Amino acid sequence: MARTVGIGIQSFEKLIGNQYLYIDKTDFIREWWENGDDVTLITRPRRFGKTLNMNMLERFFSSEYAGQGEVFEGLAIWRDEKYRNLQGTCPVIFLSFADVKANSFLLAKEKISMLIKEAYNRCDFLLDGGNLKKGEQESFRSFLLETETKDSVLSYSLKNLSGYLSRYYGKKVIVLLDEYDTPLQEAWVYGYWQEMAEFIRGLFNSTFKTNPWLDRAVMTGITRISKESIFSDLNNLEVVTATSEKYESCFGFTQEEVWEVLEECGLYGCRQEVKEWYDGFTFGKRRDIYNPWSIINYLDKKRFSAYWVNTSSNSLADKLIREGSGEIKISMESLLKGQCLQTEMEEQVVFEQLNADENAVWSLFLAAGYLKVESCVPDKDTGEDLYELSLTNKEVHIMFRKMIKKWFSGPRTVYNGFINALLKDDVESMNAYMNRVALIMFSYFDCGKRTSGETEPERFYHGFVLGLAVELANRYSITSNKESGKNEVPSFGRYDVMMEPRGKEDNAIIMEFKVRNPERGNSLEDTAGEALAQIERKQYETVLVDKGIARERIRKYGFAFEGKKVFIKQGS
C-alpha cells in the first residue's frame, strides 16, 4: 500500500511519526560528521530539502532530544551503533533566515534580531541553571527586553549564547543556519546591499570564526555569495556547491529513488514524462537529480504542473532579465528555444556585479536551479572554464514564458492590438499601437541602476522581441541576430528580427530597428527608410527564401526610435 504523501512538511519528526512518504536521507548525518569540517556551506536550489535536512540534523544531535532516538529506527543512520550512541549528545543552536524578507535594512535587521531572541528564549533554562554569572544573567535578560538592539550586541549574540550552552553542557556547540542568503538577496533587490553585507559579515565572523565554543556548523542557502562580500574573515569555510562531489545525493531525489516511489504510487508508466518535467539537476558527478517539491506534489495530485517554480516569488530573476542588457535578453530568447548558452563564469555570486556582468547573472541562475550544466571544458584561449548551459527542464521553461508574458500584462490589450495589426499587415494600426506600447513600457525595461538614455531603446527593443517570441511561439520561429559589420548610423546594436512562419497560412516578417540620429537631420520616417534599405542591402530575405518561403510572402518593416516615439515603415 502506498504511503500518504504529506505536502510542505519540514519537521523530520512529524514526517516520520505519521509514516508519511519519506525518502531516506539520514546518511547525510554520517557523511557530514565524518568529514569533520569546521564550517560547511551547502548551496542548493530552493525546495530541495535543505530545511528538512537541517531539522533532521537538529533532531539527531541536539541534547534536547537525548534518549529520543526512536524516530530514526529503521533508517540508514540507525544501523550503526556509533551513531546510535551519538544521538542527542550535543548542544545545538538552529536558526532559519528563510522569512527575513524586508524592503529596508532596519526591518530586516529587526527580523534577524527577533529570530536570535527566539533562540535565547528556547534556552531560558540557562537562567536557572546556576552557570551564568550575574553580569551574564543581566546581559541575557536585557538582550531579550531591548526593543532596538545595537549592531554590536547582535553581532556577538550567537557567540555569547554558544558560550552559555557550552558551559552548561560541558561540550562545544553545533550551529545550524538555514537559508543564510535570503536577507542578502532581499537586500540587493531593495537597494540596501552594503548595509546588510556589513552586518552579516560581523555576525558571521563572531559566530563562525572567532567563536571558541563552536564545535562545527552548517549553513545552507541557494547561492554561494562571494568571499569578499561576507566571508572574508572565514578561512575555515568548506563550500559545497552544485559542482562539488560532497553530499551529491543528499539533497533532491535520485532517478532510482523517483522510479521507486512512482512504482509504489502506481505511476511508474509516467516516468518518462516525469523526467521531462522535473529532472535535469546535476550535483557533483551525480546526474539525473529530480526536484523533490515537484515530485511530492505530482505524487499527491497525479497531474503535471509547474509546482516548484510557483512556490515563491521569482522577482530577482524577473528583475535581472527585464532590466538586463540586450545580450541577456537575446541569450534568454535562445534558451527558450531549447538552445545552449556558452559562457565563462564563477560559481560564486558577486551581487555587486549583477548590474554590469552578464556572467554573474548566469551564475545566479545556475545556483538557483534555473539552468543546468550540459558540459564544462577549458577555453582554448583563456584557460577559463567554459560552461554550456541550458534551461533545466520543462517547468523552468514554463516559468520564464509566464514571466515574460507578465511583463505585458498591464498594456495587454495594446500589445495584443500591435500583434494583430502586425499579422494583418496593417502598418497604420501598428504605428498607433507601437507608440502606445513604447510609452508604457520604456521605463519598465530601463529602470536598473546603471542605465542611460542610450540604453533605453535597446532594453525596450529586446524586451519587446522576447515578448513576441513567447506570444507567437506556436505560429512563428523568431530569431534576432547581432550585426557584425560596420554601422553607418549610431544605433543600439541593430539587431534584425526574423519571424519565420511555422505554417503556410502566415507571412514571414523581417524587422529592422534604428535610433534616429538628430545630428544628421533625418526625420523618423527617413530613419525607418534607412532601416528598410539595410534589409535590402544586406539581403536578409535570402535566409527565408533558401528555406522555401516565396518572396511575396515576406513582409519587411523598418522601425525608427526617437525617445519614446516610434515610426514604422513597410517595405515593398
N, C-alpha and C positions, 0 to 999 in steps of 0.2 A: 504493500500500500504506500502511495506517495506521501511524503511528509508535507505538512502545512507550510506554505510559503508566507513568511512574515515580511512586510514591506517597511523599510526605513528603520529597522531595529538596530540601534548602535550599542545596546547593552549586551555584552557577551553572556552574562548570567541569564538574562531574560530569554535570549535566543536558545540557549542550551536547556534551560529549565523547562521551557514549554515544548521542547522537542521539535522546534521549527527547523526547516531545511537549513543546514549549515555545512559548508564545505570546509573541511578541517585545515586550518592554517596555524595550528598550535606549534608546529615545528619551527615557526618564526621565533618563538621564545628561546628554543635551544640554540638556533643559529646565531641569534643576536648575543646571547650570553657568552657563547664560546668564542665569538670574535673578539670580545674584550675591549672594544673601542670606548674611549672616554666619552665622546660626544658624537652621536650619529645623526646626520640629517638625511632623511629619506624623502625624495620627491616623487610623487605620483599624481596623475590627474585626479580631479575631484570625483567623489563617489566610487573610489577604488578600494574601499575597505580600510583606509588609514585610521579612521576614528575607532572602528570596531577592533582593529588590531591593537591600538593603543589602550583601549578599555580592557582588552584581554591581558595585556602586559600588567596593567594596574591590578586586575583581579587575581593574577597569578602571584605577583611579587609582594604586594602590599601587606604589611603587618596587620592591617585592619581585618584581613581575611585569613589570619593564622588558623590552621586546623579546619579550613573550609574548602579543601581541595576536591571534594566530591564532584564538583561541576566539571572537572577535567577528566573524570573517569571515562575510559573508552576512547579517549582522544590520543593523538600521537605522542604528546609530551608526557603523558602519564605512564607510558610503558617503561620509562627509565627511572629507576629508584633514586638516582642522584637528583632528579628534578622534583620527584615527589617530596623529597626532603627539603628542597629549596623553597617550595611554595609557602607564601605567607611569612617570609623571614626578613623583609626589607622595608624600611620607611620609604614611602613614595609620595611625591608631590605631582599631581596631574592637573594640567590646565589645558583649555582649548580656546584659541583665539578665533574660532570659526564665526562667532557672532560679532566680532569687533568691526562693524561696518558703520562708518560715520562720514559726514560731509565736512567735518572740521577736525583739526588736531585736538582741540580741547575735549570734544565729545569722545573721540577715540581713546584718548588717554584716560578719561573718566571710566570708560568701559573696561579698560585693562586694569585700572585700579580696583574696580568692583570685583573682577574675577580673582585677583590676588587676595582681596579681602575675604572672598568666599573660601579660598584655600586656608586662610588663617582661621576662619570660623569653624572649619572642619577639624582644626587642630586645637580647639579651645580647651581640650583636656590638659594641655600643657600648663595652663594657668594654675591648675590644682595639683599638678604632679610633683611640685617641690623642686623642679630642675631649673626653673627660671629665677634669675637673680631679681632683686627688687627693681632695679632700673630696667631690666628686660621686660618684666611684667608691665611696667608703665608704658614702655615703648610699644608692646604688643597691643595693649588696650587703646592707646592714643591713635595708633595706626588704624584700628577698626572704627574709631569715632570721628576721625578727621573727614570733613566734607570735601576739602580740596587738598589733596596730598601733593607735597612737593616732589619734583622730578627726582631729586637726590634721594629722598626717602623711598620712592617707588623702585629706583634702580637697585637698591640694596635689600628690598623686601624679601625676595625669594632666597637670597643668600642668607639673610638672618633666620628665616624660617627653617632653612636646611640645618643651620647650626642648632636651633632649638630641638628639632626632631632627632638629630644625630646624638645629641647629649641624652635625650630621653630613652632612645632605644639602644644606645651604645653601638650604633652602626652608621656608616655613611648612607646618604640618601640617593634614591633614584629620582630624577626629574624627567617627566614626560610632558612635552609641549606639542599639542596637536594644532595643525593649520597655522603655523607660525607666521606665514606670509600674508594672511588675509588683511591685517591692518596696513601693510605696506602697499599692497595692490590698491586698496581703497585710497591711500594717501596720494598715490600717483594720479588716480582718476580725478580726485577732487582738489589737487594742487597744493598739498601740504607735505610733499615727499621729504624734503630736507629736515623738517622738524621731527617727523616720525622716525626717519632713519637715525638721527642723532639720539633720540630717546631709546629706541630699540637697541642700538649699539651699546649704550651704557647698561641697560638691563641685562643683555646677553653676556657682556663682559664680566659683570659681577656674579651672575648666576652660573655660567658655564666655564669661565676661565680662572677667575681668582677665588673660587669657592672651595675652601679646604675640606668642607663637609660633603662634597659631591663624590659619589662613587662612580656613577655613569649616567648618561642622559640620552634620550631620543627626542628628536624634533621631526615632525612631518610637515609637508606643505606641497603645493603644486609646483613652485618654482625654486630653482637654486639661484638666489639673489647674489650678485657679485660680492666677493670677499671684501672689496674696497668699500662697499656700501655699509655693511653692518657687521661683518665677521672679521674685520681687520685685525682684531686682537686675539682671535681664536685659532691658535696653531695646533690645537688638539681636536680639530673637527674632521670627522670622516664623512665625506659627502657621497651619497648613493643616489645616482640619477638613473634615468631610463636606460643608459648605455652600460651601467655597472652590472657585474655578474652577481653581486651580493643580493640576496633576497629577491631574486628574479621571479620566483613563482609564489612569493608570499602575499602579493597584492594583485587583485584581479584573478580571474579563473582561467586555468589552462584549458586547452581544447579537450584533453582527456576528461577533465572534471565536468566540462559542459556536456560532452556526449553522455556521460554517466547520468547526470541529473535529467537530461532530456529523455533518456530511456526510462528513468524512474517515473517521470510525469507523463509518459505516453506520447512524447513529442519528437521521438528520435527521427521520424521521417522528415521533419522540417529542418534538419541540422544544416543543410547547405544554405538555406535562406537565412538561418540564424547567423551563420558565418558571414554572409554578405552584409548583414545589418550591423553586427556587434563585434566582429573580430577586427584584427588589424593592429593591435598594440604589440610592441616588442620591448622586453626588458632584458638587458644583458644579451645573452645568446638565445634566450627563450622567445621564440616567435609564437604566433597564434595565441596571444593573451586576449581574453574577452572582457568586455565591460561588465562588471558584476551587477551594477544597478539595473542595467537594461535586461540582463539575463533573468534576474529575480522577477522583474516586472513582467517579462514575457511569460515566464513560467506561471505566474499568477493569473494574468489576463488572457494568455493564449492567443494574442494577436500582436502583429508587428507595429511598432510605433517608435518615434524618436524620444524614448524615455529619458535618456541621460542628458541630452542637450536641452531638455525642457525643465530640468530640475532647479536651475537658478539663472540669474541674470548673466548674459554674455556681453555686458556693457563694455568691458575692456576690449574684447575682440572687435566689437562694433566700432568703438572709438578709433582703434588703430587702423582699421581698414578705411573707414569713412573719411578720416582726417589725413590718411596717409597719402604718399606721393602717387603719381600716375603709375610708377613702376610696381608699387604694391598692388594697386587695383588690377593691373594687367596680369600680374602673377596669380592673383586670385581668380581672374577670369579663366586662365589656363588650368588651374587646379580644378575648377568646377567642371571643366570639360573632360576631366579624367587624366590630364597630362601631369607630368612630374616637374618639379621645380628644382633646379640645381643651384646650390648656394654654399658659401663658406659661412660658418657660424660657430659661436661658442655655446656650450651648454648652459653656462651661467647667464642669467638675465641681468642686463645693466639697464635699470629703469630710466636712468638719466639719458640714455641714448635712444629710447624708443621713438622720440620725435624725429631723430636725424638718421638713424642707422636701420636700414631695412632688415639686415641680418638679425638685429636684436628682436625685431617683431617675429621673425620665423622661429627664433629660439624660444620665445614665449609660447608660441602656438604649438611647438613640439612638446614642451613641458606640460602644457595644458591638455594634450591628447588630441588636438585638432588635426595634427599632422603625424605621419609615420615615416620612418626612415626606410627607404627602399634599398639604398646602398650607401656606403661611405668609403671613398677612396682618396688618397692624397692627390692634390692638384699637381700636375707635372711641372708647372712653372713656379708656384709659390711654396709647395710642400705642405700647405694647409689642407686639412681635411675638407673634402668637397662632398656635401650631402646631397642625395637625391631624395626629395620629399614628395609625398602625395597626401591627399585627404585620407583620413584614417579608414572610414567606412561609409556606409550609406546614410546612417543617421547624422553624421557630421556634415555630409553633403547637403542634407535637408536643412540643417541648422543654418548654414551660410546662405542658402537660397531664400529662406524665410527672412533672414536678417536684411538682405539686400532689398527684398520686396517691401519690407517695413520702412526703408528709407523714404519711399514714395507714398506711404500711407496717408500723409497729410494732403498732398496735392494729387491724390489718386485719380480723381475724375479728370483733372487737367492732363496728367501724364498719360492716362489711357486715351484721352482725346488726341494727343500727339501721335500715339502709336497707331490708332485707327486711321488718322489722316495720312501717315506715312505709308501704310499698307494700301491706301486708296489713291496714292499719287496726288493728293490734294495739297499742293505746296502753299496755298494761301492759308489754309487752316493750320498747316504745320508751323508756319511763321507765328500765327496767333498763339497757338498752344505752347510752342517752344519758348517764346518770350515770357509767358506766364510761369512756366516751369522754372526757367532760369532765375526769374525774380524771386521765387520762393526758395529755391534750393541752393543758390550760390553760397550763401553764408553757412548753410548746413554742411557743405563739403569743404569749407575752408575756415574752420574755427579752431585749428590747432594753435600751438604756442609759437610756432616758427613759420608762420605763413606771411604772404605778402600779396600785393595786388597782382604780381606777375604769376603767382601760382594759382590764383582763383580759377581761371578758365581751365587749367589742366586738371585740377581736382574735380571741378564740376563735370567736365567732359568725361573723365574716366569713371566717375560715379554713374553718370548717365548711361555710358556704354555697358557697364556691369548690369544696370537695371534692364537694359534691352536684352542682354544675354540671358538673364533669368526669366524675364517676362515672355520672351519669344522662343524659348529653348525648344519647344515642341515643333515649331514651324521653321526655325532658321538655325543654321550654324553660324555664329557670329565671331569674327576674328578682328583683332586690332594689332597692327604691326608698326613698329617704330621705323622711321626712315633712317637710312644710313648715309644718304647723300648730303651735299651742302644745301643749306636753305638760302633762298634769295630774300626772304622776308622774315623778320624776327617772329618767332612763334613759340608755342609751349610744347615742342617736341613733334608736332604734326604727325599724328597717327592717322592712318586711314582705316576706315571701318568697312568691312565687307560682310554682307548678310547673304549667305548662300541658302536658298530655299531647300527644304527637305523634300517638298513635293512639287509637282508641276503646276499647281494652281497659283502659286505665289511668284512674284517677280524677284529677281536678285537686286540688291541695293548696295551702292558704294557711296560712302560719305567721307568728305574731307573737311577738316576743321582748321580755320586760321584766325589769328588775332589781328585786328586792324592796326596798322602802323600809322599813327597820326602824322608823323614826320613826312610821310610820302604824300599826304593829302588825299589819299584814296577814300572813297566812301565805303560804307559797309557793303553796298551792292557790288562795288568794284572788287573788294576783298573776297567776297563769295565767288565772284567770277574767276579770280586767281586760283581759288581752291578747285574749281571745275577744270581750269586749264591744266592744273597739275595732274588731275586724274587722267586727262587725255594725254598729256606729255609723257607721263610715266606708264601709260597703258595698263592701268590697274585691272581693266576688264579682262585682260588676257588670261588671268588666273581662272576666272569664271568660264570664259569661252572654252578653255582647254578641258574643262570638266563637263562640256557638252551643253552649256546653257547658251541659248541663242542670244545674239546681241540685242535684239528687240525686246528681250525680257530683262534687260539690265537697266536699272534706274540709277542716275547719278545726281548727287546733291552736294553743293558747296555750302558750308556753314561759316559765317563770319561773326566774330565776337568783338564787342567793344563794351567793357564793363559788364553790366548785366543785360545789355542789348544783344539780340541775335538776329541775323538776317540769313535766310535760307534761299538758295537759288537752285533751280533744277536745270540740269544739262540736257543736251539733245541726245 
